[in-house]
Amino acid sequence: MGPLLRVEKLSKSYHTRGNEIKVLAEVSFSVSAGELLLITGRSGVGKSTLLGLLSGLDRASSGSIFFQEKEITGLSLAELAELRAGSIGMIFQSFNLIPGWTARENVEAVLMHRGINAAERQKRATEILSELGLKDRLENLPAELSVGQQQRVAIARTLVNDPVLILADEPTGDVDAETAAEIVELLLPRVNSGRAAMIVASHGLFDAKLASRIVCLKDGSLSETAQ
Amino acid sequence: MRDIFTAAWRELCRRKLRSFGAVSGYLLACAFIVAMVLMLQFDLQSKHATVSYMGARFLAYQPFVRTADPDAVGRPLDPVNEGFFTEPTVTTRLLPRSLLEQIAAIPEVRAVAPFLLYRFKQGENGHIFSVGAYDPTYQNAVRSTLVSPKDVVSGAFFRDGDSNVVLVDQSYAELWELKVGSVVIIGDMLYPVIGITSSHARTARADVYMLWPDAVAAINKRLGRPLVDEANIFLVESAGIEAAPVAMKKVEALLQQGHANPVVCMPPVVKFMGLSHDTLRLVLAIVAILTILFAMNSQWSTVSERRHEIAILKAIGWKDAGIFLQIIAESLLVALLGSALGALAGYVGFLAISTSMGARVSLAYYVIRAPLTILVIMLAALLTGILAGLLPASRAARTSPAEVLRTL
């Protein structure tokens, strides 16, 4: 069985005022289910850009991304959205919860427009939030939750559609060490059981010991780092 | 689809102030448009009724030009104060009653009646008043153009066998404090008043109405020569408002034969309608356009405020179409709520205004046509909601999640 995700010669450039800024230059790597790939590198080096390309939020300048052996770089926006909704879960550094929606509604949002009825959506959102210890916080708005609780809602939102690929952008960047450990603890079982692969972009605060492999992004290129 | 509307409703409830503002905008615009359109329809109906009534009837006569034919006026003994005339103060010729058959033969004419309208001066220092000759033979034309039993406000109308009795117009009766049973002096005779009439906006009117033979007898005493089967006015009812202009032209042409002066007829009132309605329609169009712009601006602002949220939704898998429909649904709900409340307010306003005007239209208008009109306006408001949501929804759908999330 091949890798879950395979990236070949992926490049991304931005054009600003006539200047070309090359963020990624022919980056290649692969990740299999059960693996946790840690991408390190200084802030602004292009880690978030790489995750954006992997999730289909952004378009690559060149190169290919194969997800479950299928090239996704040429997919339409709707197909990429479908992929994110069904197979890829994303965790952002700043949680990116919708401020006006309750914890349950934030989690349910992933299941909307997918032909899942309201009762089923509510049931699944409630279950996952309860699993993550937020049973009593279902109807709270993000602002009424602690930072740790907000991150757990974000994780619940990521896991509710049972993704096979989890992309985490600085998941422990805005939280204290204890909360960071808690987050990892919540995500790892899914990876360790082989149900999913996880790619974490972090500039150094993530516990490197947890990673299967570590790569460093520097000057647009990836290099494997020994653990 | 239900999910989309549920989510849209939830969004509107969350942004209470903005939603209230947007709904209020629709409410005010819709209330204004509903009230104005209903008033417009109401006014048109009333006007059409009035025009059908007034414009389908006219007086045919020939103005008298003294220098052209001094003998044709009927030679009153006191030509300075008395004479045959029509309102307001046009001296008229006497015309042979034989024209009656020719006028009646015109296809566009439904009924015609001869009429004598003579201005009397009562006594040396007396007042001037008009006497109209009522000929019951031509009731069809007379009752719609001059006076009818329905116009009696007190006393009774002329009955078969009546003679030497008069009806008095209400304004004239009030001026001289005349009541049923009073007597009026016409010439050298006393005539008891049997009824007071109020004929409002009839085509022709007189201060005092007499039966034709009595009027001829009274007028003959004031003329140098007696009337010879003549009338100075023909009361004509055309076959409907549309036929009136043709009927008038044909009657005018008929009266021109053998006579020097043209007939002066009141042109149909309908020709003068339209300016105020056109203005109102323009105002309504401006309000409708402003409503679209207001709603669009409101939705645009909402989308701008929610760029972050929209980017998150797209990042977690919402498709462009889902985002687009969500914004359209919100716009539609605002339009639906605002237009429903506005339509209700507009209808209540219309009822209040139309009732306070003391005017009434048919019950069918209130229960069928007005609600149908409101329904059409509401559908137009919903279309406005969709139109107003198109640009913001398209902008929302095009939001680049990577770009927005990167800039946060």
Interface residues (C-beta under 8 A of the other chain):
Chain A: S48 T49 G52 S55 L57 D58 L77 A78 A81 E82 L83 R84 A85 G86 M90 F92 S94 N96 L97 I98 P99 G100 E105 A109 V110 M112 H113 R114 A118 R157 N161
Chain B: D3 I4 T6 A7 R10 E11 R14 R15 H308 E309 I312 L313 K314 A315 I316 G317 W318 K319 D320 A321 G322 S400 P401 A402 L405 R406 L408
